[in-house]
Amino acid sequence: MTLNKNIFPWFNALLLVLTLELSSYNYRWLYALVPMTLAVIVLSLWEFNGRHFGKDWLRLSISPLLFPIGAILFFIFLVPRVPFFLHGYVAIVALLTVLYYKNIHDIADGPQIYRPYALENPASHFNLISIFLLCSSFYNFVFFSTAIFWLVEALLALIVIGLLYQSFWANRVLNKRNALFIFVAALIMAEAFLAVSFMPLGFYVSGLILTLIYYFLAEATRAHLLDRAAKRNFRRELIIVAVVLLVVLLTARWS
């Protein structure tokens, strides 16, 4: 049976909306709807990949799977229980889901027409969103046992490894020699997660700081591996991160 690939972006968004909206009334819906939503996403990516599982499917799936997981965790832990915020957040997540999966569908449906950075740029943007959603949510576990905290930190390191692995593959710089950059960046992110956890900051600010650190590591590493690590480019990335980080820290509510 031939499936119409055009329905997957919309169906994925619809399932995600149902998961978030229904769970806002009763969290028990999460037990049934989250596995169903992730299963449909896996199926859609399998369909986009020519109905094949393998390395290409894995590389394509990392970011599209982490985004809905991050969106659900953020919704559970951090979105205010106010109708305006709840429904507004759900609408934004739905729109982003359609845009991202539609982009993946267009690339998979017309691979004969190569558009430079058609996958790399959207994936980079959604990786930043996913890191913010996940890190902000993970900081909720700081108040649980030490074992859970270290488990979450290790999970974050694995997530960074997966996202950078996908980014290196999309930018065609993935090889054994460059694998060291991925593990070093993951280690830096894990250490940064630990350091920021000691600061008296809110979940949103802590997640944003980790997102800025990830952005700098990902962009600086990618520029270096693509032979674009001129001093001007490196300084630009450093200045952007430094300015935004300074503004965040100066305007944050320390408590």
For each residue, the residues with C-beta under 8 A, 3 or more apart:
1:
2:
3: 7 8 47
4: 7
5: 8 44 47 48 105 108 109
6: 9 10 105
7: 3 4 10 11
8: 3 5 11 12 40 43 44 47 48 101 105
9: 6 12 13 44 97 98 100 101 102 105
10: 6 7 13 14 98
11: 7 8 14 15 40 44
12: 8 9 15 16 37 40 41 44 68 97 98 101
13: 9 10 16 17 94 95 97 98 101
14: 10 11 17 18 94
15: 11 12 18 19 33 36 37 40
16: 12 13 19 20 37 68 71 72 93 94 97
17: 13 14 20 21 90 93 94
18: 14 15 21 22 33
19: 15 16 22 23 29 30 33 34 37 72
20: 16 17 23 24 71 72 75 86 89 90 93
21: 17 18 24 25 86 87 90
22: 18 19 25 26 29 33
23: 19 20 26 27 29 30 33 72 75 76
24: 20 21 75 81 86
25: 21 22 29
26: 22 23 29
27: 23 30 76
28: 31 32
29: 19 22 23 25 26 32 33
30: 19 23 27 33 34 72 76
31: 28 34 35
32: 28 29 35 36
33: 15 18 19 22 23 29 30 36 37
34: 19 30 31 37 38 72
35: 31 32 38 39
36: 15 32 33 39 40
37: 12 15 16 19 33 34 40 41 68
38: 34 35 41 42 65 68 69
39: 35 36 42 43
40: 8 11 12 15 36 37 43 44
41: 12 37 38 44 45 64 65 68
42: 38 39 45 46 61 65
43: 8 39 40 46 47
44: 5 8 9 11 12 40 41 47 48 101
45: 41 42 48 49 57 60 61 64 65 104
46: 42 43 49 51 52 53 57
47: 3 5 8 43 44 51
48: 5 8 44 45 60 104 105 108 109
49: 45 46 52 53 54 56 57 60 108
50: 108
51: 46 47
52: 46 49 56 57
53: 46 49 57 58
54: 49 57 58
55: 58 59
56: 49 52 59 60
57: 45 46 49 52 53 54 60 61
58: 53 54 55 61 62
59: 55 56 62 165 166 169 170
60: 45 48 49 56 57 64 104 166
61: 42 45 57 58 64 65
62: 58 59 65 66 162 163 165 166
63: 66 67 123 126 127 130 163 166
64: 41 45 60 61 67 68 100 101 104 126
65: 38 41 42 45 61 62 68 69
66: 62 63 69 70 127 130 134 159 162 163
67: 63 64 70 71 96 97 100 126 129 130 133
68: 12 16 37 38 41 64 65 71 72 97
69: 38 65 66 72 73 134
70: 66 67 73 74 129 130 131 132 133 134 137
71: 16 20 67 68 74 75 93 133
72: 16 19 20 23 30 34 68 69 75 76
73: 69 70 76 77 133 134 137
74: 70 71 77 78 79 133 134 136 137
75: 20 23 24 71 72 78 79 89 90 93
76: 23 27 30 72 73 79 137
77: 73 74 136 137 140 203
78: 74 75 136 137 140 203 204
79: 74 75 76 85 86 89
80: 85 86
81: 24 85 86
82: 85 86
83: 86 87
84: 87 88
85: 79 80 81 82 88 89
86: 20 21 24 79 80 81 82 83 89 90
87: 21 83 84 90 91
88: 84 85 91 92
89: 20 75 79 85 86 92 93
90: 17 20 21 75 86 87 93 94
91: 87 88 94 95
92: 88 89 95 96
93: 16 17 20 71 75 89 90 96 97
94: 13 14 16 17 90 91 97 98
95: 13 91 92 98 99
96: 67 92 93 99 100 126 129
97: 9 12 13 16 67 68 93 94 100 101
98: 9 10 12 13 94 95 101 102
99: 95 96 102 103 122
100: 9 64 67 96 97 103 104 122 126
101: 8 9 12 13 44 64 97 98 104 105
102: 9 98 99 105 106
103: 99 100 106 107 118 119 122
104: 45 48 60 64 100 101 107 108 119
105: 5 6 8 9 48 101 102 108 109
106: 102 103 109 110 118
107: 103 104 110 111 115 118 119
108: 5 48 49 50 104 105 111
109: 5 48 105 106
110: 106 107 113
111: 107 108 114
112:
113: 110
114: 111 118
115: 107 118
116:
117: 120 121
118: 103 106 107 114 115 121 122
119: 103 104 107 122 123 170
120: 117 123 124 167 170 171
121: 117 118 124 125
122: 99 100 103 118 119 125 126
123: 63 119 120 126 127 166 167 170
124: 120 121 127 128 167 218
125: 121 122 128 129
126: 63 64 67 96 100 122 123 129 130
127: 63 66 123 124 130 131 163 166 167 214 218
128: 124 125 131 132 211 214 215
129: 67 70 96 125 126 132 133
130: 63 66 67 70 126 127 133 134 163
131: 70 127 128 134 135 159 160 163 207 210 211 214
132: 70 128 129 135 136 207 208 210 211
133: 67 70 71 73 74 129 130 136 137 207
134: 66 69 70 73 74 130 131 137 138 156 159 207
135: 131 132 138 139 156 193 206 207 210 211
136: 74 77 78 132 133 139 203 204 206 207 208
137: 70 73 74 76 77 78 133 134 140 203 207
138: 134 135 141 152 155 156 193
139: 135 136 142 196 197 203 206 207
140: 77 78 137 143 203
141: 138 144 148 149 152
142: 139 149 197
143: 140
144: 141 148 149
145: 148 149
146: 149 150
147: 150 151
148: 141 144 145 151 152
149: 141 142 144 145 146 152 153 197
150: 146 147 153 154
151: 147 148 154 155
152: 138 141 148 149 155 156
153: 149 150 156 157 190 193 194
154: 150 151 157 158 190
155: 138 151 152 158 159
156: 134 135 138 152 153 159 160 189 190 193
157: 153 154 160 161 186 187 189 190
158: 154 155 161 162 186
159: 66 131 134 155 156 162 163
160: 131 156 157 163 164 182 185 186 189 190 214
161: 157 158 164 165 182 183 186
162: 62 66 158 159 165 166
163: 62 63 66 127 130 131 159 160 166 167 214 218
164: 160 161 167 168 181 182 185 186 218 221
165: 59 62 161 162 168 169 174 182
166: 59 60 62 63 123 127 162 163 169 170
167: 120 123 124 127 163 164 170 171 218 222
168: 164 165 171 173 174 178 181 182 222 225
169: 59 165 166 172 174
170: 59 119 120 123 166 167
171: 120 167 168 174 222 225 226
172: 169
173: 168 178 222 225 226
174: 165 168 169 171 178
175: 178 179
176: 179
177: 180
178: 168 173 174 175 181 182 225
179: 175 176 182 183
180: 177 183 184
181: 164 168 178 184 185 221 224 225
182: 160 161 164 165 168 178 179 185 186
183: 161 179 180 186 187
184: 180 181 187 188
185: 160 164 181 182 188 189 217 218 221
186: 157 158 160 161 164 182 183 189 190
187: 157 183 184 190 191
188: 184 185 191 192 213 217
189: 156 157 160 185 186 192 193 210 213 214 217
190: 153 154 156 157 160 186 187 193 194
191: 187 188 194 195
192: 188 189 195 196 209 210 213
193: 135 138 153 156 189 190 196 197 210
194: 153 190 191 197 198
195: 191 192 198 199
196: 139 192 193 199 201 206 209 210
197: 139 142 149 193 194 206
198: 194 195
199: 195 196 206
200: 254 255
201: 196 205 206 209 252 254
202: 205 206 252 253 255
203: 77 78 136 137 139 140 206 207
204: 78 136 207 208
205: 201 202 208 209 248 252 253
206: 135 136 139 196 197 199 201 202 203 209 210
207: 131 132 133 134 135 136 137 139 203 204 210 211
208: 132 136 204 205 211 212 248
209: 192 196 201 205 206 212 213 245 248 249
210: 131 132 135 189 192 193 196 206 207 213 214
211: 128 131 132 135 207 208 214 215
212: 208 209 215 216 241 244 245 248
213: 188 189 192 209 210 216 217 241
214: 127 128 131 160 163 189 210 211 217 218
215: 128 211 212 218 219 241
216: 212 213 219 220 237 238 241
217: 185 188 189 213 214 220 221
218: 124 127 163 164 167 185 214 215 221 222
219: 215 216 222 223 237
220: 216 217 223 224 229 234 237 238
221: 164 181 185 217 218 224 225
222: 167 168 171 173 218 219 225 226
223: 219 220 226 228 229 233 234 237
224: 181 220 221 227 228 229
225: 168 171 173 178 181 221 222
226: 171 173 222 223
227: 224
228: 223 224 233
229: 220 223 224 233 234
230: 233 234
231: 234 235
232: 235 236
233: 223 228 229 230 236 237
234: 220 223 229 230 231 237 238
235: 231 232 238 239
236: 232 233 239 240
237: 216 219 220 223 233 234 240 241
238: 216 220 234 235 241 242
239: 235 236 242 243
240: 236 237 243 244
241: 212 213 215 216 237 238 244 245
242: 238 239 245 246
243: 239 240 246 247
244: 212 240 241 247 248
245: 209 212 241 242 248 249
246: 242 243 249 250
247: 243 244 250 251
248: 205 208 209 212 244 245 251 252
249: 209 245 246 252
250: 246 247
251: 247 248
252: 201 202 205 248 249
253: 202 205
254: 200 201
255: 200 202
